Amino acid sequence: MAKLVSKTYGDALFELAVEERTLDQTAEEVRTVQAAMRENADLTRLMNHPKIVKEEKIKLIEDIFAGRVSKALVGLMRMIVEKDHYNEMEDVFEYFIDRVKEYRNIGTAYVTSARELSDAQKAAVEKRLLETTKYVQFEMHYSVDAGLIGGMVIRIGDRVVDSSIQSKLQHLTRELSKIQLKVGECAP
């Protein structure tokens, strides 16, 4: 259900922003609202409190965001609250931002390596990704996992390229376990 909610509202906001030629502005406003929501736990508690009526929650959204972000975004947030989907608002915004990135051909890559990569290595990885994908720009996220032993794992969306030594050893172990020598086949 949450995925359907985020897709429905996220697509509506995206299509409106494209139609009104306000995509960049709307994306920036969405990021601002996301930051405000993440930084203010009290807002989330109020919005989820069962004894606060829906009308008060809508007024709260309007009081906080009207005049600070577009009427279209406030209207969307109001509609989400009216339909009792406040808990999915973050998912709606994430879906919208993902649609904007895809529209702008901006990829998001998660690179995990066995040790910290140098700036030159990071630049080489990004350059190679730009050469081998449709994207014109990447948001790069790097992490370290010493358990990989060597190599790296790169994830872009649902695609994963695993060139880690750990993965290669696991594959080799599986292949070796399939080999069964029959008694008597080995000549002395």
C-alpha positions as CSV (number, residue, x, y, z in Angstrom):
1,M,0.0,0.0,0.0
2,A,2.8,2.4,0.9
3,K,4.5,1.9,-2.4
4,L,1.2,2.7,-4.2
5,V,0.7,5.8,-2.1
6,S,4.2,7.1,-2.8
7,K,3.9,6.4,-6.5
8,T,0.5,8.0,-6.9
9,Y,1.3,11.2,-5.0
10,G,5.0,11.3,-6.2
11,D,3.9,11.0,-9.8
12,A,1.3,13.6,-9.4
13,L,3.8,16.1,-8.0
14,F,6.4,15.2,-10.6
15,E,4.0,15.7,-13.5
16,L,2.7,19.0,-12.2
17,A,6.2,20.3,-11.7
18,V,7.2,19.3,-15.2
19,E,4.0,20.8,-16.7
20,E,4.5,24.1,-14.8
21,R,8.3,24.0,-15.5
22,T,9.1,24.2,-11.8
23,L,10.9,20.9,-11.4
24,D,14.1,22.3,-9.9
25,Q,12.3,24.6,-7.6
26,T,9.9,21.9,-6.5
27,A,12.7,19.4,-5.9
28,E,14.5,22.0,-3.7
29,E,11.3,22.7,-1.8
30,V,10.8,18.9,-1.2
31,R,14.3,18.6,0.1
32,T,13.7,21.6,2.5
33,V,10.4,20.0,3.7
34,Q,12.2,16.6,4.2
35,A,14.9,18.3,6.3
36,A,12.4,20.1,8.4
37,M,10.4,16.9,9.0
38,R,13.6,14.9,9.9
39,E,14.9,17.7,12.2
40,N,11.6,18.1,14.1
41,A,10.5,14.9,15.9
42,D,7.8,16.9,17.6
43,L,6.1,17.5,14.3
44,T,6.0,13.8,13.6
45,R,4.6,13.1,17.1
46,L,1.9,15.7,16.7
47,M,1.0,14.4,13.2
48,N,0.7,10.9,14.4
49,H,-1.1,11.6,17.7
50,P,-4.5,9.9,17.6
51,K,-6.2,12.6,19.7
52,I,-5.3,15.5,17.4
53,V,-8.1,15.8,14.8
54,K,-7.3,15.9,11.1
55,E,-8.3,19.5,10.7
56,E,-5.8,20.6,13.3
57,K,-3.1,18.5,11.5
58,I,-3.9,20.2,8.2
59,K,-3.8,23.6,9.9
60,L,-0.4,22.8,11.4
61,I,0.9,21.8,7.9
62,E,-0.4,25.1,6.4
63,D,0.9,27.2,9.3
64,I,4.4,25.7,9.0
65,F,4.8,25.5,5.3
66,A,2.5,28.0,3.6
67,G,4.5,30.9,2.2
68,R,7.7,29.0,2.5
69,V,7.1,26.4,-0.2
70,S,4.8,26.5,-3.3
71,K,1.0,26.3,-3.0
72,A,1.1,23.0,-5.0
73,L,3.4,21.4,-2.4
74,V,1.4,22.6,0.5
75,G,-1.7,21.3,-1.3
76,L,-0.2,17.9,-1.8
77,M,0.9,17.7,1.8
78,R,-2.6,18.7,2.9
79,M,-4.1,16.0,0.7
80,I,-1.8,13.4,2.1
81,V,-2.8,14.3,5.6
82,E,-6.5,14.4,4.6
83,K,-6.2,10.8,3.3
84,D,-4.4,9.7,6.5
85,H,-1.2,9.0,4.8
86,Y,1.1,11.3,6.8
87,N,3.4,8.3,7.6
88,E,4.0,7.8,3.9
89,M,4.9,11.4,3.2
90,E,8.7,10.8,3.4
91,D,8.2,7.9,0.9
92,V,6.3,10.2,-1.4
93,F,9.1,12.7,-1.3
94,E,11.8,10.1,-1.9
95,Y,9.9,8.7,-4.8
96,F,9.5,12.2,-6.3
97,I,13.3,13.0,-5.9
98,D,14.1,9.6,-7.5
99,R,11.8,10.6,-10.5
100,V,13.6,13.9,-10.8
101,K,17.0,12.3,-10.8
102,E,15.9,9.8,-13.4
103,Y,14.4,12.6,-15.5
104,R,17.7,14.5,-15.3
105,N,19.8,11.3,-15.9
106,I,21.4,11.5,-12.5
107,G,22.3,8.1,-11.1
108,T,22.9,7.1,-7.5
109,A,25.8,4.7,-7.0
110,Y,26.7,2.9,-3.7
111,V,30.3,1.7,-3.8
112,T,31.6,-0.5,-1.0
113,S,35.3,-1.3,-1.0
114,A,37.6,-3.3,1.3
115,R,39.4,-0.1,2.3
116,E,39.0,3.6,1.9
117,L,39.4,4.7,-1.7
118,S,41.6,7.7,-2.6
119,D,40.2,10.7,-4.4
120,A,41.8,9.5,-7.6
121,Q,40.3,6.1,-7.2
122,K,36.9,7.6,-6.6
123,A,37.2,9.8,-9.6
124,A,38.2,6.7,-11.7
125,V,35.2,4.7,-10.5
126,E,32.8,7.6,-11.3
127,K,34.4,8.1,-14.7
128,R,34.0,4.5,-15.5
129,L,30.3,4.5,-14.4
130,L,29.6,7.5,-16.6
131,E,31.2,5.8,-19.6
132,T,29.2,2.5,-19.1
133,T,25.8,3.8,-18.2
134,K,23.2,6.2,-19.5
135,Y,23.7,8.7,-16.7
136,V,25.3,12.1,-17.2
137,Q,26.0,12.6,-13.5
138,F,26.2,10.4,-10.4
139,E,25.5,10.9,-6.7
140,M,28.3,8.7,-5.2
141,H,28.0,7.1,-1.8
142,Y,31.1,5.3,-0.5
143,S,31.5,2.9,2.3
144,V,34.1,0.5,3.6
145,D,33.7,-3.2,4.5
146,A,36.9,-4.9,5.3
147,G,35.1,-8.3,5.0
148,L,35.3,-7.9,1.2
149,I,39.1,-8.6,1.5
150,G,39.7,-6.7,-1.8
151,G,37.8,-5.4,-4.8
152,M,34.5,-3.6,-4.5
153,V,30.7,-3.9,-4.8
154,I,28.8,-1.3,-6.8
155,R,25.0,-0.9,-6.6
156,I,23.0,1.3,-8.9
157,G,19.3,0.8,-8.5
158,D,18.6,-2.9,-8.6
159,R,21.9,-3.7,-10.5
160,V,24.9,-5.0,-8.5
161,V,28.4,-5.5,-9.8
162,D,30.4,-7.6,-7.3
163,S,34.1,-7.8,-8.0
164,S,35.1,-8.4,-4.4
165,I,37.5,-11.2,-3.4
166,Q,35.1,-12.4,-0.8
167,S,32.5,-13.0,-3.5
168,K,35.1,-14.7,-5.8
169,L,36.1,-17.0,-2.9
170,Q,32.5,-17.9,-2.1
171,H,31.9,-18.8,-5.8
172,L,35.1,-20.9,-5.9
173,T,34.0,-22.7,-2.7
174,R,30.6,-23.5,-4.3
175,E,32.3,-24.8,-7.4
176,L,34.7,-26.9,-5.5
177,S,32.0,-28.4,-3.4
178,K,30.3,-29.6,-6.6
179,I,33.3,-31.6,-7.6
180,Q,33.1,-35.2,-6.4
181,L,35.8,-37.6,-7.1
182,K,34.5,-41.1,-7.6
183,V,36.5,-43.8,-5.8
184,G,38.7,-45.7,-8.2
185,E,38.9,-42.9,-10.8
186,C,42.2,-41.7,-9.6
187,A,45.1,-43.8,-10.9
188,P,48.1,-44.2,-8.6
